[in-house]
Amino acid sequence: MERKTIIDNFIAASDWADWDRHGLAGDASARRYERLTDGTSNVILMDAPPENGETTHAFASITSLLQNAGLAPPEILAHDVSAGIMILSDLGQDDFAGWLTQNPSDNLTLYRAANDVLVHLANYPAPPGLNQMTPEIGAQMVEITGEFYANAPTPDLTNEVHQALTTLAPNANTLALRDYHAENLIWRPEQQGLNRVGLLDYQDAFIAPAGYDLASLLRDVRREIDPALAQEITTYYMAKTGAGSDFPAQLACLGAQRNLRILGVFARLSLVMGKKRYIDLIPRVWANLMADLRHPELKMLEQAVRDTLPAPDTETLARLRA
């Protein structure tokens, strides 16, 4: 049965059979989203095709964890696990990126609110049963960068990432949502406290060293973050979580690991999946990477990056778009 027919049949048998359907912009995965509306209320359809390697099981599990932690993921209203279909409550249409484009004076308010969620998670007991980003796993996560971005194995780089994580960020003890950035956060000013921040795209959550999601938030590959704002948010996070003086080095290390991996992920999205638009983001990914590698504790990793990976010059970007 074709995927469209499966979706149509699911909706026809649901409480939303007569609602209008509108496609939404997708993400870097094979998942697809629609907004269903009756003119007054909205819900979201998540289409996660199992035949494309997608699953809704992890999303459902992490949703429950976040609800129990007092945060604001969408509510799951209907779920067909085997078909990979969910109906979710609609958290709203104002993601942080869109809101701040229209209301730039709210920058500090929104980033403080996003940071409050991270402080809450840092002080919340890490749930059992999730994968952990050990130094070994963190190093393995950047192997994709050699394969697709550099187009060659990069064992020396992998080894340096492992060494940096072992030295600076060895302890996985905090729930990390992994893609915690302005396009995955919904601003809900009518709510109170932590509920002002709606959470999306967290199905790949794992247990990571503290600061992993803070690095995601402050080294956003899709928008510039003012350095003074990043410093204020980091200082606040440290004060509220009791992080020690070694935390800035840990944060820089995690940011570097993340952006090294993103180079490979974006290269694969272009070369394998034909999503060429992600190559336009690579210069900022590289700039974020270089910013973190300027930390004095990361000199060896910086040298390994410069020895191993091509800078995103015109020739490199053209190859990745081919």
N, C-alpha and C positions, 0 to 999 in steps of 0.2 A: 504494500500500500504506500502511495506517495506521501511524503511528509505533510504536504498541504492538506491532504484528505484527513490524515490523522489529527491535525490541529483543528480542522473544521468540525470533525465529528466530536472532538472533546468539547469545543465551545458550544456546539449545538445541544449537547446533553447537560450543559451547566446552567447556573443561574444567570449567566451573562449572554445567553444565546441571541438576544435581540439587540445587543449593544453594538454601537459602531466601533470599527476597528481602524487603528492608525499605526503604521509602522514607526518605529523609533530608531535612532542611530544606534548601530551596534558597537561592540568593543573589539578587542584584539582576538577574541575567541570565535568559535563557530556558533556561539549562542546568538539568538535573535529575540527581539523584544517588540511587543505591541502595546499600545495603550487602548483599552476598551472603555467606552463611555456611553452613558445614557443621557448625556447633556447636563447632568447634575453631579453624578459621582463617577469616579474613574477607578479602574484596576489595571494591573500590568500583567501581561502574558509573558512568561519566560519560556522560550523554546530552546531546549538543550538536546540536540539530536544524539542519541546513544551511538548511532552508526558513525558519527564523527568524533567519537571519543569523549563526548560530553556526558555529564551526569548531574542530577539534581540532589543526590544523596548528601554530598558534602555541604551544599548550600543550606539544606534543611537542618543539618546537624549544627552548623555554625550559627544559623539563625536562632536556634534554641539557646545556645550558649550566650549569645549577645543579649537576648531577652532576659535571661536569668541574671545577667550582669547589670541590668538596669539601663541598657542602651536602646537605640532606636533603629533596628533593622525593619524591613517590611514584614507585615504579618502574612503568613502563608494561608491563603483562603481555600485553595484546592490544589491537589498534587497527584499526578500519575507518575509514579517512580519509573515504571518500566518504559513508559513512552517519553520520559524526559520533558514533562510539561508541568508548569506551575502557574497558578493565578496568585498574584501578590497584591497587597494593598499598595496604593500609590502614595509614596512619601511626598510627592510634589514635583514641580517642574523646574525649580530654581536650584540647580547645582551651584556650588561655590563659584566656579569659574564664570558661569553666566551672570550670577548675581553681582559679582565684583566688577564685571565689565560695565554693568549699568550703575553700580553704586560703589565706586572705588573708595569712597571715604569710610566704608564699612570694613576695610581690609583687616584692621587690627581686631575688630570685634569677632569676625568670623574665624580668624586664625587662633585667637584665644579660645574660642568655643571648641574648635577642632582639637586643640592642645588639651583642653580639659578632658575630652574623651580618652586621649592617650594616657594622661595622668591616671585616670580612673582604671584603665586596663593595666597599667604598670603596678598599681597597688592592689589589683584583683588577683586572687590565686590562679595560677596557670592551670587550665583544665587538663586532665589526663587524656591520653589516647590520641593526641595529635602528633604529627611528624615534628621533629625538632631540627632546627638549623644549627647543627654542630659545626665546628670548623671544617670537618670533612665534607659535610653536605654543602656548606656555603661555597667551598672551593669547587665542588662538582657542578654547582649551579652556573659557574662562569665558563664551563667547557664549551657551551653553545657559542660563545663569543669567538673562540678560535675557529670552530667549524664553519660559521656563517659570516661573521664580520671580517676576520682575518683570512679566511679561506685556507687555513692551515692549522695543524695541531699546535697548542700553546702550553706544553707541560710546564715550562718555567714560570709562566704567569700563574697557572693553577697552583703551583707549589708556593709561590709568594703570597697568593690570596690565603691559602691555608695557614701559612706562617703568621700573617698579619692577624687573622681571626683568632688563632691560637693565643697570640700575645695580647691582643687588645679587646677582643669580644668573644671570650671562650664559653660564656655561660648562657645557654638558652633557657630563659625563665619567664618570658612575657608573651602573652597572646598577641600575635601580629596579624593584621588583616591583609598585609602584603601590598595592596594597591591603594594605599590611603593617600589620595590626592584630590585636588579641587574638583575634578570631574566625577568623582565617586562619592562626594559628600553633598547632601541635600540640605539647604538652609531653610529652616522652619521657624521664623521669628515669632510666630504665634504660640509656640511651645515654650516650655520652661526648662532651664538647666541643661542636662545632657541630652534631653529629647529634642533640643533645637537642631541637632546634627543627625540627619538621616543617613544611614549607612548602606552602601551598595557594593557589589562585586567583591565579596569576601570569601568566596567558596574555597579559595586556596590557602586560607589561614593556617598558620602553624605556630609553633613555639620558637621564639627567636630571642637573641640578646636584646635587652632593653634599648630602645631607641631606633629599632628597625623601621617602624612606621613613622617615627619623627623624621628620619632621613627621607622617607618617601614623601612626606608632606612638604618639607623644606627644600628638597632638591627635585622639585616638580619639573618634569621634562616638557610640560605643555605650557608653562607660564613662568615668568620671571618672579622671583621672590626677593624683595629688598633685603640686603644683608643685615641691616639694623633690625628689621622685623624678625629675621631668622635668629639673630642673637638674643633678642628679647624672649622669644618663644622658648629657645633652648634654656636660657637662664631660669625661666619660670618652671619648666619641666624638671630641671635639676633640683630646684628648691622644693617642689611638691613631692618628688619621689625619693629624695634623700640621696641622689646620685653624687658620687664623689668627684674629685678633681680630675680623675682619669676619664670621665664621661665624654668630654669633647673628642678625645682620641678614638674612643669606641664609636661615637657617632660618625666621625669622618671615615672610619674603617667600614662601617656598615653602608654608608652612602657610596663609597667607592665600589664595594662588592655589588650593590644593587645596580649601579649604573654600568658597571662592566657587563653584568648579565643583560641589561636592557639593550646594550649595543647588539648583542647576539640575537636577542628576541626580535628586535625591530628588523635586523637584517634577514632573519628567517621569514618574518611576515611578508617582506617584499619579495624575496627570492623564491619562496616556496608557495606562498598563498596569494601572491600578486597584489598585496596591499602596499602599493608604492608610496602612499602618503606618509607612512611612518619614517621614511628616509629623510623627510623634511625636518624631523625632530632630532635627528642624530647630532647635528652640531651643538645643540643645547645639552644633550646627554653627555657629549664629550666635555663641554665647558663645565658642567657639574662635576664630572669625574675629576678633571684637572683641579678644580677648586678644593675638593676633598683631599686629593693627593698632595696638596701643598702643606698638609699637616706634617710637622717634623717627624712624627712617629711612623710615617708612611713613605719615607724616602726610598726604601728598597722596593716597595710595590710600585712607586712612581717610575723607578728606573726600569722595572720589568715591563710595565705598560709601554713605555717609550721604546723599549727594545723590541717589543713583540707586535704591537698593534699599529696599523697605519692611522695617521690623523685623518679626520673626515674632510679631505681636500676634494677638489672637483673630480679628480680621477676616481677616488674611492667611492664617492657618492654615486657617480655614474655607473660604476660596476655593480653597486648594490641595487640600483634601479633596473638593471638589465633584465 
